[in-house]
């Protein structure tokens, strides 16, 4: 220990140099150019050799979530336009009810027609419905695992013939076809390979790997059927399908990880990969990979810069109100607490350098920083909140600040106060000690 204390610190110069640069690039007001330089400096993104295309299925898979209120057609259209505004390139929707069809018409009137894709079962009737609504692309969904085949009294090859017939019919009618292999991560690879080659021969352009019950593995060493990188490598080598898509469920909490694993595995093997995601991860049972999380991860870690994150908070709040979905307070990126700070050590870090506890600026995703005054708040937090309200600096040695800190601490020390202070309460206390708030 003495040897460490006695020698010159070789890291201090490096630390000072790095922090000086970080401070120069950290602006009180959001500066996009400075932030981009800061992002690349801190996160050192690894570029991908594949185009990532977001195929959002909030308005199909998401609305199948148990207990979800179906939004009104005009609200569905508003959600769709906000998804477009953040950079989603394909929107998968339902067509079966009158309200579904009305929403499709409104979306088409809003200029979203080319983005829309109808979700279909392996039936000509579903394809005809899509054609009657002027869709240009469809997703034809069918299981590929023997577990899911128990829903039918047919052999695997009979079921495959049914899918191929539907794909051929859709292609003959000028539709771009995606085929969804339900329960792919529990499928017999020998059968799945034949299935994929058959639908490719029939004209399908994209095969969707569906991790239907969330048991896929992101580990590149994991084998078939549930090793997702392995499945992508095998599909590249042994099938003729032009493109792939990943649709991951979150039953084990791995949907985002498995989606990103698919993207990384496809890099260098395919020109593009589709990611099937839902806003906020809504969907059947535990839901799906979150659109916003997949996008932010690709942006921060892989330098995918084509998306616009500014409407994300607005989109999350609107979706919540339109569907009755409870937006968790601690939801990453868009939740109320994502940029809320209460504890003294956190607020000290934020005041010194926002990057300390904020991986990216709240303004990037349409959020704002919130300072909460509660049991764990200290002088730094109280001063910051006061400065926000006053719109000017408050000296650390201001006796009124010291008095305010003492009053607030007293409220929480004896245990009688459990909830954070409301803004109006804080203003009243600030006025009491002499601040004109």
N, C-alpha and C positions, 0 to 999 in steps of 0.2 A: 504493500500500500504506500509506504514512504517513497518507494522508487517512482510510483505513478505520480504522487503529489509533487515530487521534486523536479520532475523533468518538464520541459516546455511542451505545452499542449499542441500537437501537430494538426489538430482538427479545427482549432479556433479560427485560423485564417480562412479555411474553407467554409466554415459556418457563417462567418461574417459576410463573405463574398456572396454566398448563396442567398442569405436572408436579405441582403441589400437589393439583389436583383428581384427577389420575390416581392419585396415592398414596392419597388418601382413599377412592377406590373400589376399590383393590386390597387385598383382605383376605388375611391368612395362611391362614385357613380359607375354603373356597369359600362365598361369599355370593351366592345367585342374584339377589337384588334389586340389589345393588351391581354385579354383573357385567352385568346387562341395561342399567343406566345407562351403564356403561363402554363396552359394545358399541356402543350408539347414538351415543355421543360420538365414538368413534374411527373407526368404519366408516361412519357416516352412511348407513344402508341406504336403498335406493330401493324403495318399495313397488310391488308388482305389482298389476295390474288383471286377475288371472286366478287361479283356484284351482289349485294344483299337487297332483296326486294321484299318489302313488308306487305303481306297479304292478310289484312286485318279481318277477323271473323267475329268481332264484337256483336254485330247485328245478325249473326246466325248462331254460332256456338255460345256467345255470351248471353244472349237472351233466352237460352235454354236452361240457365241456372235456376234451380228449384226456388220458387218463391219470388222470382224477379217479376216486377210489374212491367208489362209490355208498354213501351212508350207510344205516344200518339204518333201518327204518320209524320206530322210536321216536325215533331221532336226527333224522330228517327232520321229525318232528312238533315236536321241541324247537326246531329251527332256525326253523320256521314261527311258533311262539309267540313267540320272541324278536324276529322280524321284526315281528310284530304289536305287540309291546311298544314298539318304537321309533317306531311310527306308520305303518307300511306299511298301505295300505288295500285292496290287491288282491294276491293271490298266484297266480301262474301256475305250474301244475304239470303233470307228465306222468301218464298213465293206462295205459300200454301193458302193463306187466309186473305180475306178482302183487305184488311188493314196492311198486311205485308205488300200486297199488290199496289195499294194506294201509295205506300211509302216509296216503292220502286218508281212509280210514275213521278212523284215529287223529286226524287233524286235525279231522275233523268232530266227533268225540267231545270234542275240546278246545275246541269252540265257535267254530271257524274257518270253518264252512260257508259263510257269506255272503260271505267274502273270496275263496274259492277259484274259480279259473277254469281250465278244461281247455284245453290246447293241442291243436288239431285240424288235420289236413290237410283239404283241400277234398273231404271224402267223407262220405256219410251214415253209414258204418260208424263213423267216429270220433265223430260227433255222438251216435250211439246209445250208444256206450261212455260218453260224458259223461252222458247221460240215465240210464243204468243205475246210475251212481254218484251220482245226485242233484245234479249240478251245476246251478247256476242261470245260469251265464254261461260262454261259451266264446270262445276266440280262433281264428279260422279263417285259416290262413296259406297264402299262395300268392304266387309271384313276379309282378312286374309289368314286369320288364325283358326285352327280347328276348334278352339274354345268358343269362338263366336259363331262358328258354323252350326252349332247346336240349335240355333234359332230356325234352321231350315231342315227339311227332310230331303236333302239332295246331296249328291256326292260333290267333292271339290271341283272336279272338272265340269260338272253340270253348272255349278255356280259360276265358274270362270266363263263358260259359254254365254251365260246371261249378261255378264259384265261386258264382254267383248262385243256382243250384239248391240248393247246400248251405246258403247263408245263409237262403234262404226256408224250407227244411226245419227249420233250427234255430229260427228265429223262430216258425214254426207250432207248435213244441213248447214254446214259452214261455221260450226262452233269450234272454238279453241277448247280443248278438253284437258282438265286435270283429273287424275284418278287418285282417290284417297284409299290407301291400304289400311283399313281399320285394324287395330291391334297388331301392327307390324312387329313390335318388339317382343311378341310371343308367338310369332309365326314360324312354321317349318320353312327354312330357307329354300329347299328344293322346290316346294310349291310356289313360294313367293316369287322366286326368280322366273318361273314359267308364267306366272300371273303378269308380272311386269313386262316381260317380253311380248306377251300376247296383246296387252293393251297398247304397247308401243307400236306393234305391227298394225293395230287397228287405227292408229293415228293420234293417240294421246300424246301430249307434249310434256306433261309433268306428272311425276309420281310423288304422292304425299306419303311420307313415312309418318304414320300415326302412332304415337306412344300413348295409346288410349287410356291406360290405367297408370301411367306415370312410372313404369318400372324400368325404363331405359337407363343405360349406363353411359356416362360421358367419357369414361376412361378409354383412351386409345387402345389399350391392351385387352379390353373386354371383347369377348367373342360373340358371334351370332347366337341367338337372334336379338338379344337386348343391347349389345354393344353398338351404339349409334355411329361412332366413327368407322367401326368395322363394316357396318351395313352400307354406309356411303361408299366405302372403298369397293366392296363387292358389287354394288349396283353399277359403279363406273366400269368395272372390269367385265362383268358378266351379263349386262343387259344393254338394250338399245334405246332406253328412254333418254330423251335429250336433256331434261332438267329434273331436279329434285326439289322437294319441299319438306320441311320439318314441322310437325304439329304435336307439341308436347303438353301433356297434362301434368298437374302439380300434386298428384296424390301423395308423393313422398317429398314434396317441396323442391324438386329438381328441375322444374320446367324451363326456367331461364337458363340454368347451367346446361341442360341437354340441348336447348336451341342453339346456344353459342358454340357448344361442342360440334354440332352439325355444321355450322357456318365455318368453323376453323378446319374441319375435316374436308369440306368441299373446296376450300381455298387451294387453287392450283390444279384441281381436278375438273371443275366446271366453270363455265363463264359466269353463271349466276346461280344463286340459290334463293328459293322463296322461304320466308319464315311466316308461319301461320300463328298469329298472336291475337290476344284480346286486350282491350283497354282495361287496366286495373286487374287483369288476370281473371275476370269473371268467366263463368262457364260451368259445365256440369261438375257436380261434386266439389272438389277442391279447386276447380278452375284450370286455367291455362297459363302459358308464359305471357307476362305482361308486355304489351306493345311498347310502353314507355321505357321499361327496364332494358329490353333487348336493344332498342334504339340508343339509349344512353351508353350502354356498354360498348356497342359498336363504335360509337362516337369517341368516347374517352379512350378506349383501349386499342381501337383499330383505325382511328382517323377517318371514319365514314362521316362526311360533313354535309351531305345533301339534304338533311332533314331540318325542319324548323320547330324548335321545342317551345317557342314562346307561348303558343296557345294551350299547352298541356294542362296547366292548372284550371283554366277556364273550361276546357273539355271535361276534365274529371268532375268538376262541380256541376256542370250542366247534366252530365250523364247521371250523376247521383240523384239530382232532383227529378229528372225525367223518368227514372226507373224505380225510385224508392230504395236504391242501393245505399247502404251505410258505408261511407268512405272512412276507413279506419284512420284515426288521428295520426298514427305512426306509419302510414303507408309511404313507402319510399318515393321520393321525387315530388309527389303531388299532395301528400297528406298535410294536415294543419301543423303537425309537429316537425315536419321534415327540416324546417329552418327555424325552429323555436328553441330558445336557449334560456335556462333558468339558473343552473348551478354557477357558482362564482368562478370556478376554475375554467369552465367553458367560456364564460363571458370575458374573462381576462384574456383568454386565447383569441377570441373573436376580435376584441378591441386592438390587440397587438397585430394580428394577421388573420383575416377571415378564413384563409385556407386551413388554419389550424383545425377547425371543426366543421368546415363546409367544403366538401370535395369539389364543388363547383358553385358559381354565384347563383343565388335564388332567382335572379332576373332571367337567367338563361331559360328557365322552364315556366316563366310567368308567375313565380312566387315572390315573396318578400320575407326578409328576416323579421322575426318576432322576438322581442325580449319580454320574458315573463318574470314578474316580480313575485317571488314566493319564499318558501322556507329556506331554500338553498341559495338564494340570491345574496350577493355581497355588494360591496361598494362599487365595484366595476359595473355590475349590472344596473344598479340603481342610477348611477351617473349616466350610463349610456341611454337608459330609458328616458331620463329627465332631459338629456340633450335632444333626443328625438322629439319630445313634446315641445321644447322651447325653440328648437331650430337653431341653436347656437351652442358654443362650447360652455362648459361649466368647469371652473377650476377645481382641481382635486382638493385643495385646501380650503375651499369655500365653507365657512362655518355652518351655513344653512344646509349644505349637503351632509355634513357630519351629523347634524341634528336629525335630518330626514332618515339617514341610515339607522340611527339609534332608535327612532320611533318604529320603523318597519321591523327591525330585529326583535324589538320588545313584543310585537304582536305575535311573533311565531315562537319565541323562546319558551313561553309558559305553556305552549301546546294548545291553547284555546283556539288558535287560528290554523286551519288545515288547508283551505283553498287559497290559491294565488290571489293577489289583489286585482280587482277589476280596474280598468283605466280610470274611471271616474273616482274611485277610491284613492288611487295614486295621485291624481290631480288635487284632490282635497287636502291630502297630507302635504303635498308640495306647496300648496298655497298657505297652509298652516305655518310652515317654517319661513315663509317670505318670498317664495318664487311666484312670479306672475305667469301662471300657466292657463 
